Structures are given as C-alpha cells and as structure tokens.
Amino acid sequence: MQKMITETLFFGEKKLKEFNKADILFLNQNNLYILLLRTQLMSDKKYINLKKRMEDLYRQSYASNSFVFSRFLSPSDAAAAFDVADKNYVRLWGGIEGCERVMVRFGDVSDLGYEVDFPISTLKIRPVNPKYCEELTHRDYLGVFMSLGVERDTIGDIVIKDKNAYAFVCDSIAEHLCKNIESIKNTTVICAKCDPENESGISIEPEFDENMIIVPSPRIDAVIAKLYNLSRSESRRLFTAGMVLVNGRSCGNESLVPKERDIFAVRGYGKFIFEEVGEMTKKGNVMVRINRYV
C-alpha cells in the first residue's frame, strides 16, 4: 500500500482537508468542484435534519393551535421553514430590522386571531468608564456569552455602536447574562435589558459597493460568474451544491432572471443586491447594476 503523504488543500484562504500527495495536482486543478461535492454532501445531511426540526415545530403549532418558535438560525437555515409551511404561516425576526440571525415563528395571525411577540430580549452592554474602555470586538462579546454556558443558538446578532454593544438573545438566558456579565477582557461593564425602540444608536445599516457589470444575459449564473470572476460552469456548480440563496431561500435555478432588489448570498463569496438591468451594449451584452455588501 502506498505510503500516505498528506498536504493541505486550501480554497482561497479556507483550509478544506488534507489529501494524499499523489492526488494534489488533480485536486488543485479541480478544487472548486471538490469543495462543491463536499459541501453538497454535508449540506444534504444537514438539510434533512434541519427540515425535520422545522416539520416538528410546524406540527406542534398546528396541533396546539398556537405560535411555536425556533431558536436563532442563520439565514440559510431559517429558509428551510418555507419548505415545510406556507409563507403566510411563517415569520422570521431577529430583534430589529436587518438582523442576520433570526428566529422562525410558525403560526398564522389570521387563523389564530391574536399576535404574540418573539421571545427575544435585547441586552445593552456598556462600559462603566467609557473614557478608559478597550476596543471590544464581536468575538470578545460572544466569547463572554459562551463562557457562561449558553448555547450558540440562543444568541442572535451582536451590534456594536461606539462603545456600547446590543445583543439579541433568547428570553430564557437574558437574566442569566445580565447577572453574570461584569467585565469583558479588562473592561468593567454593565449588562441590562433595554427596549431597542428607545435606543437611538441601535440599527443595522449595511454598507455597499456599487458595481456596474457587463454580462451576456441577465441570468443569475452569468451575473455571479462575472461578479466573482468564475467560469459559467463554475458558477452553475454553485447552484447544484445549494450554495446560492435568493431572499433567504435556496436557489437551484441557475437560469433565473432576478427581479429588482432581489438579495443573493453566495456561500464563500459574499452577498449582493440585484438592482436593475441597464442598457444593451453594441455587442449585444447587457449592463447590470449590483450593490455588493461590504
């Protein structure tokens, strides 16, 4: 049996796996395809489990004739809810407009006849002495939360504004965090619940980089290929592997012609808004305006 000599394969800056050295030449030439195959296998298993969880929550809501909530989910995970229930039966919310991590609520207000708030608390974490506090990062705040024994899916977005931070968390852990967070790194802090509507500094306003690109057609595979410098075949494989989301839902249709303001997320590449189709060039190509999230 050939001795196993391993090297590490990278895709961009992401470490993927260690492979037999004899396979490295082939893998380096086809690293995107290998990544997509591995991603698809992992995604298929994850999606099956995720869909089962969504089906369980949906059945609980239907059987009990009441609202049922998930914990915090990523945009792609939350999109699975729409695969098991009608869109009128599903609502997503993360605490304020623009949150990336959201809860799923199953239940139709028109059927149930009442409304109920999401079980989300907003925590404001501020330094006792702002003048001498450290520059704290998202990782610093999340690290303190996790050190207190809470699970990752009980924590939503963490928004840092100036020297304060706002964290959206499950109601069930809010008091625990408020009582036990006294310092982050070397900065003494106060952690307390707040009403986000009364906090002028709390908002999620993404920044954009506007791009005007020229493509042979406004099909989404052509747009993604041009935007991320891929071949059309590489772009299509992203759809096959389930790595493209449109408006938070998985998109497997590479020939889709986007509507204005459709939001696309391409795993491993980024996120953008399809703004509009512009004029046609003399060579028959079309101009498309894109806003990329930065």
Sequence and secondary structure as in RCSB ss.txt:
>XXXX:A:sequence
MQKMITETLFFGEKKLKEFNKADILFLNQNNLYILLLRTQLMSDKKYINLKKRMEDLYRQSYASNSFVFSRFLSP
SDAAAAFDVADKNYVRLWGGIEGCERVMVRFGDVSDLGYEVDFPISTLKIRPVNPKYCEELTHRDYLGVFMSLGV
ERDTIGDIVIKDKNAYAFVCDSIAEHLCKNIESIKNTTVICAKCDPENESGISIEPEFDENMIIVPSPRIDAVIA
KLYNLSRSESRRLFTAGMVLVNGRSCGNESLVPKERDIFAVRGYGKFIFEEVGEMTKKGNVMVRINRYV
>XXXX:A:secstr
     EEEEEETTEEEEEEEGGGHHHHHHTHHHHHHHHHHHHHHHHHHHHHHHHHHHHHHHHHHTS EE   B H
HHHGGGGGTS GGGEEEE SSTT SSBEEEE  HHHHS     SEEEEEEEESSGGG     HHHHHHHHHHTT 
 GGGEEEEEEETTEEEEEEEHHHHHHHHHH  EETTEEEEEEEE GGG TT      EEEEEEEESSS HHHHHH
HHTT  HHHHHHHHHTT EEETTEE   TT    TTEEEEETTTEEEEEEEEEEE TTS EEEEEEEE 
